[in-house]
Amino acid sequence: MFKEFCDILCADKKFITVEVNPPHGASIDGLIAEIKKHKLHEKVTGFSCTDNPLAKLKMSGVLSAIKIQQAFKKPVIATMSMRDKNKLSLQSTLLGANDFDLRCILALTGDPAKFSDQPEVKGVLERDSTLLLSIIYHLNNGVDYSNKKLKPAPKPIYPFAVTNAYAKDMKKLQKRMIKKLNYGARAIITQPIYDMENAKELLELFEEAKHMSVRDTAKEAHLVLGQFPIVRAKTANFINDKVPGISVPKHIIDDMNLASMDGEDKEQEVGFALSRSIFNDVMKAHGKVHLMTHNRFDLCSELIG
């Protein structure tokens, strides 16, 4: 399953993953039912599972990922945040997940604990996401982080990382790409992109970063372009004004603002048309997309077609 997943990632084939946000509750069965309802599992290469985004309490991302993977027999990329775990907990979770054949891990530093909806939460944050990438590198060599041999050794783990889609100085963004590739990232997923010029620039920077990396695995690493479909003018304005590392072109904001003046149906129609155009352009030019829709699986399914 994972070899095929990585083969598709590395080949000139369509690669589509969809993000799943676990619920603020004790079962993910409702989301699994929604995915089945829209037959999304038949249209994608795999899924990803978030880990308490914005430090808001959700069901365990790793356990949710295991259940989704077992339900659909498709690989799931489990997000692990450095915010909530020290290196002991990270290694323990990775080893346990490995026994359940959960082997794609997205390493995140994590949103600050101050955003949490839980009282007086304190982040652990021993280091940024490169610590988790380093731990995975050790495990893939059959040893723990203190270089003690593991018996039995874990099955291969495939580390993923993330990058912003936009920065005032794009070379600084490239340096972060190189750093993550040097720590062994096999793929890097971008924040959402909203125009092909941004996508092309990211792809060029990434190809340069691969050549500048000291790690052999970087040669086979790939960039996966993120997309967050916008169907509300309010969302377009919020992302552009308040979310770091993402840039929404002025023409999209103008089109969405104008559409909103004609009612919600028109707003959604225009937003979906713009989102589908971006999706089709990315698939045609690059073919590797990660969709983030806050569990709007109906939107994902319609977008993919």
PLY file of the C-alpha trace (Angstrom):
ply
format ascii 1.0
element vertex 305
property float x
property float y
property float z
element edge 304
property int vertex1
property int vertex2
end_header
0.00 0.00 0.00
2.71 2.51 0.97
5.06 1.53 -1.83
2.27 2.14 -4.34
1.42 5.44 -2.61
5.02 6.65 -2.85
5.39 5.32 -6.39
2.39 7.45 -7.44
3.87 10.45 -5.61
7.18 10.02 -7.42
5.76 9.14 -10.83
4.13 11.27 -13.50
0.67 10.36 -12.19
-2.18 12.17 -10.49
-1.69 12.37 -6.73
-4.57 13.72 -4.66
-4.86 13.68 -0.88
-7.68 15.11 1.23
-7.33 16.46 4.75
-9.64 15.12 7.46
-10.15 17.06 10.68
-11.04 14.68 13.55
-14.13 15.66 15.56
-14.47 17.32 18.95
-15.91 14.06 20.20
-15.20 10.39 20.77
-15.86 8.85 17.34
-14.79 9.53 13.77
-17.42 7.18 12.32
-19.59 10.11 11.18
-16.79 11.52 9.02
-16.02 8.10 7.59
-19.70 7.79 6.64
-19.59 11.21 4.94
-16.52 10.20 2.91
-18.34 7.02 1.81
-21.52 8.96 1.00
-19.67 11.12 -1.51
-17.49 8.23 -2.74
-14.45 10.40 -2.11
-12.28 7.41 -1.24
-12.71 6.21 -4.82
-11.30 9.47 -6.23
-8.21 10.10 -4.11
-4.78 8.58 -3.60
-5.00 8.91 0.18
-5.99 11.07 3.13
-4.32 13.07 5.86
-5.40 13.60 9.47
-4.80 16.77 11.48
-3.47 16.96 15.05
-5.41 19.48 17.17
-5.08 22.41 14.70
-5.02 25.85 16.35
-4.47 23.94 19.61
-8.21 23.19 19.74
-9.20 19.88 21.32
-9.99 17.14 18.80
-9.91 13.34 18.76
-6.39 11.94 18.44
-5.04 12.50 14.93
-2.95 9.31 14.97
-5.78 7.08 16.19
-8.18 8.74 13.73
-5.69 8.12 10.92
-5.45 4.43 11.83
-9.23 4.05 11.73
-9.57 5.88 8.39
-6.75 3.82 6.89
-8.38 0.58 8.01
-11.79 1.72 6.73
-10.67 2.60 3.20
-7.48 0.55 2.76
-5.76 3.70 1.55
-2.67 5.33 3.09
-3.29 8.13 5.57
-0.70 10.79 6.41
-0.92 11.33 10.17
0.01 14.80 11.36
2.14 14.98 14.51
2.66 18.33 16.23
5.74 19.21 18.25
3.59 21.45 20.43
2.10 18.63 22.53
4.77 15.93 22.74
8.37 15.49 23.88
10.82 13.18 22.13
9.87 10.24 24.38
6.18 10.54 23.51
6.92 11.12 19.82
9.00 7.95 19.55
6.50 5.88 21.52
3.62 7.05 19.30
5.58 6.39 16.11
6.49 2.86 17.19
2.92 2.05 18.18
1.52 3.52 14.95
4.06 1.49 12.99
2.63 -1.74 14.38
-0.77 -0.66 13.00
0.94 0.04 9.65
0.49 3.81 9.91
3.70 4.92 8.28
3.21 8.31 6.59
3.88 11.11 9.08
3.48 14.86 8.54
5.83 16.73 10.87
4.53 20.06 12.17
5.81 22.49 14.74
2.16 23.23 15.59
0.08 26.31 16.29
0.90 28.07 19.58
-0.78 26.72 22.73
-2.11 30.23 23.48
-4.78 29.63 20.80
-6.17 26.63 22.69
-9.78 26.29 23.81
-8.57 24.41 26.91
-7.70 26.36 30.08
-4.05 27.07 30.86
-2.63 24.71 28.23
1.16 24.76 28.01
3.07 23.65 24.94
5.93 21.15 25.18
7.81 22.18 22.02
11.27 20.73 22.65
12.22 21.89 19.15
10.60 22.61 15.81
9.40 19.96 13.35
12.97 19.07 12.36
13.26 17.13 15.64
10.45 14.82 14.53
12.06 14.44 11.10
15.33 13.57 12.84
13.60 11.00 15.06
12.06 9.36 11.98
15.50 9.28 10.35
16.83 7.38 13.38
13.88 4.94 13.45
14.32 4.23 9.75
17.88 3.20 10.59
16.66 0.74 13.23
17.65 2.79 16.29
15.91 5.17 18.69
16.93 8.79 19.16
19.64 7.74 21.63
21.02 5.30 19.00
19.88 2.19 20.87
18.92 -0.69 18.59
15.20 -1.36 18.23
14.00 -4.99 18.37
12.19 -5.46 16.08
13.06 -2.52 13.88
10.08 -0.53 12.56
8.85 -0.80 9.01
9.91 2.16 6.82
8.35 5.48 7.82
7.71 8.13 5.16
8.18 11.68 6.54
6.29 14.64 5.09
6.77 18.33 5.91
5.02 21.62 5.15
5.92 25.04 3.76
4.23 28.40 3.44
3.02 29.21 -0.06
4.13 32.83 -0.03
6.69 35.10 1.62
7.94 38.60 0.93
11.38 37.05 0.57
10.83 33.74 -1.22
14.50 32.79 -0.79
13.95 32.55 2.97
11.12 30.16 2.26
13.48 28.14 0.07
16.02 27.91 2.91
13.34 26.31 5.10
12.64 23.83 2.31
16.32 22.90 2.16
16.44 22.47 5.93
13.50 20.06 5.90
14.91 18.12 2.95
18.23 17.86 4.81
16.35 16.30 7.73
14.92 13.65 5.39
11.49 14.92 4.27
10.28 12.83 1.33
7.62 15.35 0.32
6.67 18.89 1.27
3.04 20.05 1.24
2.43 23.75 0.67
-0.09 26.07 2.25
-2.94 26.80 -0.20
-2.04 28.44 -3.50
-4.46 30.58 -5.52
-2.71 31.28 -8.81
-0.38 29.44 -11.14
2.38 32.06 -10.96
2.69 31.32 -7.24
2.63 27.58 -7.99
5.33 27.86 -10.66
7.58 29.92 -8.39
7.24 27.35 -5.59
8.02 24.48 -7.94
11.14 26.27 -9.23
12.33 27.03 -5.70
11.72 23.43 -4.68
13.70 22.00 -7.60
16.61 24.26 -6.69
16.28 23.26 -3.04
16.53 19.57 -3.95
19.87 20.19 -5.68
21.12 22.24 -2.72
20.20 19.59 -0.14
22.91 17.34 1.32
20.51 14.39 1.70
20.28 11.70 -1.01
16.55 11.26 -0.34
15.99 14.84 -1.54
16.58 13.72 -5.12
13.30 11.78 -5.05
11.37 14.30 -2.93
8.29 16.03 -4.33
6.28 19.17 -3.73
2.53 18.75 -3.21
0.55 21.93 -3.84
-2.10 22.73 -1.24
-5.53 24.05 -2.14
-8.27 25.39 0.11
-11.34 26.04 -2.07
-12.95 29.42 -1.34
-16.72 29.66 -1.68
-17.29 32.68 0.58
-16.04 36.26 0.16
-15.55 36.49 3.92
-13.17 33.50 3.78
-11.16 34.98 0.89
-10.69 38.26 2.76
-9.82 36.54 6.04
-7.20 34.26 4.48
-5.55 37.11 2.62
-5.56 39.53 5.57
-5.05 37.28 8.59
-3.35 34.01 7.60
0.45 34.24 7.26
2.16 32.50 4.35
-0.80 32.65 1.92
-1.60 35.21 -0.75
-5.01 35.47 -2.45
-4.87 37.45 -5.72
-6.85 40.70 -5.81
-8.97 39.55 -8.76
-10.29 36.58 -6.74
-11.15 38.79 -3.78
-12.85 41.32 -6.09
-14.84 38.57 -7.87
-15.94 37.04 -4.56
-16.91 40.41 -3.07
-18.99 41.25 -6.14
-20.65 37.81 -6.13
-21.58 38.16 -2.46
-23.65 41.23 -3.34
-25.94 38.97 -5.41
-26.62 36.45 -2.66
-25.17 33.30 -1.16
-25.97 31.05 -4.13
-24.14 33.34 -6.56
-21.25 33.66 -4.12
-20.88 29.88 -3.92
-21.24 29.48 -7.70
-18.47 31.98 -8.43
-16.23 30.67 -5.65
-16.56 27.08 -6.80
-15.86 28.02 -10.42
-12.69 29.86 -9.38
-11.61 26.95 -7.15
-12.24 24.36 -9.86
-10.24 26.45 -12.35
-7.26 26.56 -9.97
-7.58 22.83 -9.24
-7.70 21.94 -12.95
-4.73 24.18 -13.74
-2.64 22.63 -10.96
-3.56 19.09 -11.95
-2.69 19.82 -15.57
0.63 21.52 -14.80
1.80 19.47 -11.82
-0.72 16.75 -10.93
-0.06 16.64 -7.18
-2.58 18.35 -4.90
-3.51 18.30 -1.22
-7.09 19.47 -0.59
-8.10 21.19 2.65
-11.83 21.89 3.03
-12.71 21.64 6.76
-14.42 18.29 6.11
-16.49 19.55 3.16
-16.22 16.17 1.46
-19.10 17.04 -0.88
-17.05 20.00 -2.15
-13.95 17.83 -2.56
-15.82 15.18 -4.51
-17.42 17.73 -6.83
-14.12 19.55 -7.32
-12.27 16.37 -8.34
-15.18 15.32 -10.58
0 1
1 2
2 3
3 4
4 5
5 6
6 7
7 8
8 9
9 10
10 11
11 12
12 13
13 14
14 15
15 16
16 17
17 18
18 19
19 20
20 21
21 22
22 23
23 24
24 25
25 26
26 27
27 28
28 29
29 30
30 31
31 32
32 33
33 34
34 35
35 36
36 37
37 38
38 39
39 40
40 41
41 42
42 43
43 44
44 45
45 46
46 47
47 48
48 49
49 50
50 51
51 52
52 53
53 54
54 55
55 56
56 57
57 58
58 59
59 60
60 61
61 62
62 63
63 64
64 65
65 66
66 67
67 68
68 69
69 70
70 71
71 72
72 73
73 74
74 75
75 76
76 77
77 78
78 79
79 80
80 81
81 82
82 83
83 84
84 85
85 86
86 87
87 88
88 89
89 90
90 91
91 92
92 93
93 94
94 95
95 96
96 97
97 98
98 99
99 100
100 101
101 102
102 103
103 104
104 105
105 106
106 107
107 108
108 109
109 110
110 111
111 112
112 113
113 114
114 115
115 116
116 117
117 118
118 119
119 120
120 121
121 122
122 123
123 124
124 125
125 126
126 127
127 128
128 129
129 130
130 131
131 132
132 133
133 134
134 135
135 136
136 137
137 138
138 139
139 140
140 141
141 142
142 143
143 144
144 145
145 146
146 147
147 148
148 149
149 150
150 151
151 152
152 153
153 154
154 155
155 156
156 157
157 158
158 159
159 160
160 161
161 162
162 163
163 164
164 165
165 166
166 167
167 168
168 169
169 170
170 171
171 172
172 173
173 174
174 175
175 176
176 177
177 178
178 179
179 180
180 181
181 182
182 183
183 184
184 185
185 186
186 187
187 188
188 189
189 190
190 191
191 192
192 193
193 194
194 195
195 196
196 197
197 198
198 199
199 200
200 201
201 202
202 203
203 204
204 205
205 206
206 207
207 208
208 209
209 210
210 211
211 212
212 213
213 214
214 215
215 216
216 217
217 218
218 219
219 220
220 221
221 222
222 223
223 224
224 225
225 226
226 227
227 228
228 229
229 230
230 231
231 232
232 233
233 234
234 235
235 236
236 237
237 238
238 239
239 240
240 241
241 242
242 243
243 244
244 245
245 246
246 247
247 248
248 249
249 250
250 251
251 252
252 253
253 254
254 255
255 256
256 257
257 258
258 259
259 260
260 261
261 262
262 263
263 264
264 265
265 266
266 267
267 268
268 269
269 270
270 271
271 272
272 273
273 274
274 275
275 276
276 277
277 278
278 279
279 280
280 281
281 282
282 283
283 284
284 285
285 286
286 287
287 288
288 289
289 290
290 291
291 292
292 293
293 294
294 295
295 296
296 297
297 298
298 299
299 300
300 301
301 302
302 303
303 304
